Amino acid sequence: MDLTDVPTLRAFLERHGVSARKGLGQHFLCSKRVVDAIAARLEGYAGALEIGPGPGVLTSALSSRIPHVRALEIDERMVGALAESAPSVEVVRGDALGTNLEDLLLDLPTPRAIVSNLPYYITGPLITRIAEVRAHYSRAVLMMQREVGTRILAPPKNSDRGSLSVYLQIQFEISKVADVPPGSFWPPPKVDSIVLEFMPKETGLSPQDKLAFFRLVRGSFKQPRKTLANNLGAMGFSREAVEAALVAAGLDVRARPADPDLGEWRELFEHLR
């Protein structure tokens, strides 16, 4: 049964009484090219947690390559569909934003990974939750709206760069896996998507420093069109301290929040902590 074939997928969904729920942001992946591209990144893994498997189009491909796949699914209608499309997979019912992802990862064999077609309406919060448990997997392969992916990948001095860019880039090596046009889903969404790979890396920050660093970054992007000096001043730092930190980091006093690279952000943090 090839669920990347749209007529086959539609018949499968109908047989299980499943239709896409707009409230859950459901668009079911049906592109063999994209499924193969994601699965190829996970060759050799012993365990994987898939968040939001839906009817199991990707799940089936993962289960043929990975000995232990655990799938976290909020929609009770998918349980029967997954039993047919990926019978060896362990299905856990739950909301990804309310479930302890660490618990779901810890007893999976290593090396382990996270994979997900992130629902558009919770992409930001769910990426944050996945980042928070980065110590418990060695790779994440995540599909998201292309606009979000562009922001995540945005380099310094790029207008798309924001606090999410810095937040994720300091914790992961990030690369593009595949572009995903609307026709890769059933039903097709109105936006393009992208698959990104996240490889955890050492931040060099203690847990306490990491929280303080991210507070600094978020505050610095509060008004991204204003200068860093203005945003930092609004956070309570003195003009003298801000200007000294900018000079020490090698930044112009007129620099905007999108301008610093990761090293310059670290310098700012060290001088303003």
N, C-alpha and C positions, 0 to 999 in steps of 0.2 A: 504494500500500500504506500503510494507516494503522495504524502500530504503537501508537497510543494506544488503539486498539480492542482490548480484552483477548482476544477469540477470535482476532483476526488475529495479535496478538503471540504467543499461545500456539502457534498453528500455525507461525508463523515460527521460534520457538525449537525446536519439535519437529523441524522440517525440518533445522535445523542441529545437531541433537543436543545442545541446550543446556538445562540445567535450573539453577535457582538453587542455588548452593553456599553452604550455611550458613557454612562456614569462611571464606568471603570476604565474608560479610555482604551477599550479593547480594539486592536487591529492585529490580526493574526498573520505572522510571518509566513510567506509562501514562496520564497525565493531559494532555489537550490544553491545558487551562487553564494548567497549570503550565509545560508546554513553551513555550507562547506567551508567558507572562510572563517567562521567562528569556530567550528569544530576543529579545524586544522590548528588553531592556536592552542588547543587543549590536548593535543596528542601527547600521550605519556603521563597524563595526570591520573592519580589514583582515586581522587574524590572531587566532587563538584557540587556546589549549591546553586541551583537555578531559582531565581526569584521571578515569579509570574510566568510559569510555563505555558499557560493557556491549554489548548488541546494537545500540545506535545509535538509540534512540528520540529522544533529544535531539540527538544528533550529526547526524541527517538534517536537522532543522530548522535547526541552526547552519550546516551546509554550504550551505544554500540562500540564506543571508544573508551569509556571511563568505567571502571569496575563498580564504583558506588556513586550514584547520582541521587541527591536529595532535592526535591522540588517543593518550594513554598508557594502555595496558591490560595488566594482569598476567595475565589469563586467556587462554590460547592458543585456547580454543574460540571466542572472540569474533571472531577475525580473519576467518573466513569470513562470519560474520553481518554484520560491518561492511562487507565488500566488497560485499554486496548492499544494505544499508540506506543506506550513505553512501559510494558508490564513489569520490568525489573526495577523501575524507579520507585523510591520511597517518597510518597506524597504526604506533605504536612500542610494542614489547613491553617491559615492565619494571614494576618495583615502584616506586610513587611515593615511598616512603620511602628507596629506595636509588638513585634516579635523579637526576642533576643537572638540576633544573628550570630553572636559569639557562641551561644549554646548549640546552634545548628551546625556550626563549622567544626567545633572542637573535636567531636568524635568521628569526623570523616578522616579517612586515611590520607596521608601526605604523599606527594605534593597535592595540594588542594587549590581549587579556584572558585571564583564566583562568576556567574554569567547571568545576564538579565536583559530583556527588552523592557527598558524602564517606561512605565506609564507616564505620559506627558504631564499629567496633572500633579505628580509627586516627584518629578525628576530631581529637583534640587535637594529636597529633604532626604530622598532615598540615597542619592550619591553621598551625601554627608554621612549617613548611617553606615554605608559600605566603607567609606574612608575610615570611620572610627574603629572598625574591626580589622584594619589592614595587617595587624600582626599575626592574623590567623589564616592568611592565604598568601600564595605567591604570585597570583595573577587574577585580574578581573577583566572580563570582556563584556562591555556594556554598550547597548544600543540606545540611542536617544535622538531627540529632535536635532537636526543639523545646526540650528541656531545656537543651541546650548553647547554642542560639541565645538563649534567655532569659537565660542567664548572660552571654553576650557583650554583649547590649544593656542589661544592668542599669545603671541610673543610680546616682549616689552615694546613700548612705543606704538602699540597697535590699539586703535580705538575700541576694539572688541574686548580688550583685556579688562578684567574686573577682579573683585576679591575672590571669586570662585576660581579663576585662573591661577592666582598665586597660592590659594589654599590647597589646590590639588597638585600643582606642579612641584611644590616643595616636598610633597609626600610620595609622588609617583613619577616614574618615567612613563610618558604618555605618547602613544602613537596611533595613527589611523589604521583600522583594519579594512573597512569597506564603506563606500557610499551606498545608501539605500534609498532608491526613489520610491514614490508612493505606490507604484505598481507591484512592489515587493510584498505587499500586504493585502489581506482580504478582511474587511473592506478597505479600500485604499484611503489613507488619511489625506489631508489637504496640505501636508508639509513633507519635506524631505527629511530623511534620517541619516545617521552615521553610526558606525560601530567603532569604538575606541578601546584600546588595550591599556590597562593600568598595571604597571609593575612596581610594587612597593619598594621604596628606598629609605635609607636612614636620613632623618631630618637633622640630626645633631642637636635636637632640642629636647630638654626634659619635658615630661608631661605638663608641669606647671608653666614652663617657658612657652610651650607650644600654645597653650590657651591664651597667654598674654600676647604672643606674636600674632595669633589670628584676630584677637581683639584690635590690635593696632592696625592690621591690614583692613579689616572691615570698616573701622572708623575712618581710615584714610580714603576709602572709596565712597564715603557717605554722600558726597557731592562730586562725582567724578569729573565734572567740567571745571571745577575750581582747582587751585593749586594744592599740592600736598601741604604746603605751609599753612594755607587757610584751613584745610581739613584737620590737620594736626592741632592747630590752634584751637579749633572748636572742641577738641577732645580735652583741652585743659593744659596743654604744653605751652610753655612760655615762648615768645617769639625768638628770644636768644637761644633757647635750647633747640628749637626746631631748626634755626638757621645753622647752628653748629653741627647738628646731626646730618643735615643735608650736605654740608661741605665735607664732613668726614666720610660720607658715603660716596663722594665724588659726583653729587647731583647738583644741578643748577637750582638756585632758590626759587625759580619759576617752574620747576618740574611739576608735571601732572601725575595723578595717581597711577596712570598706565605706564609711566616711563621707567621705573626701576626694574632691573632684573633681579633674580633671586638673591644674588650676592649683595646687591645694594639694599634690598629689603632687610637682610640680616644685619647689615651695618646700621641701618636706621634703628632697628630694634635694639641693638647693643647700646646705642648712644641715648635711647629714650626710655629704656626699661627702668 
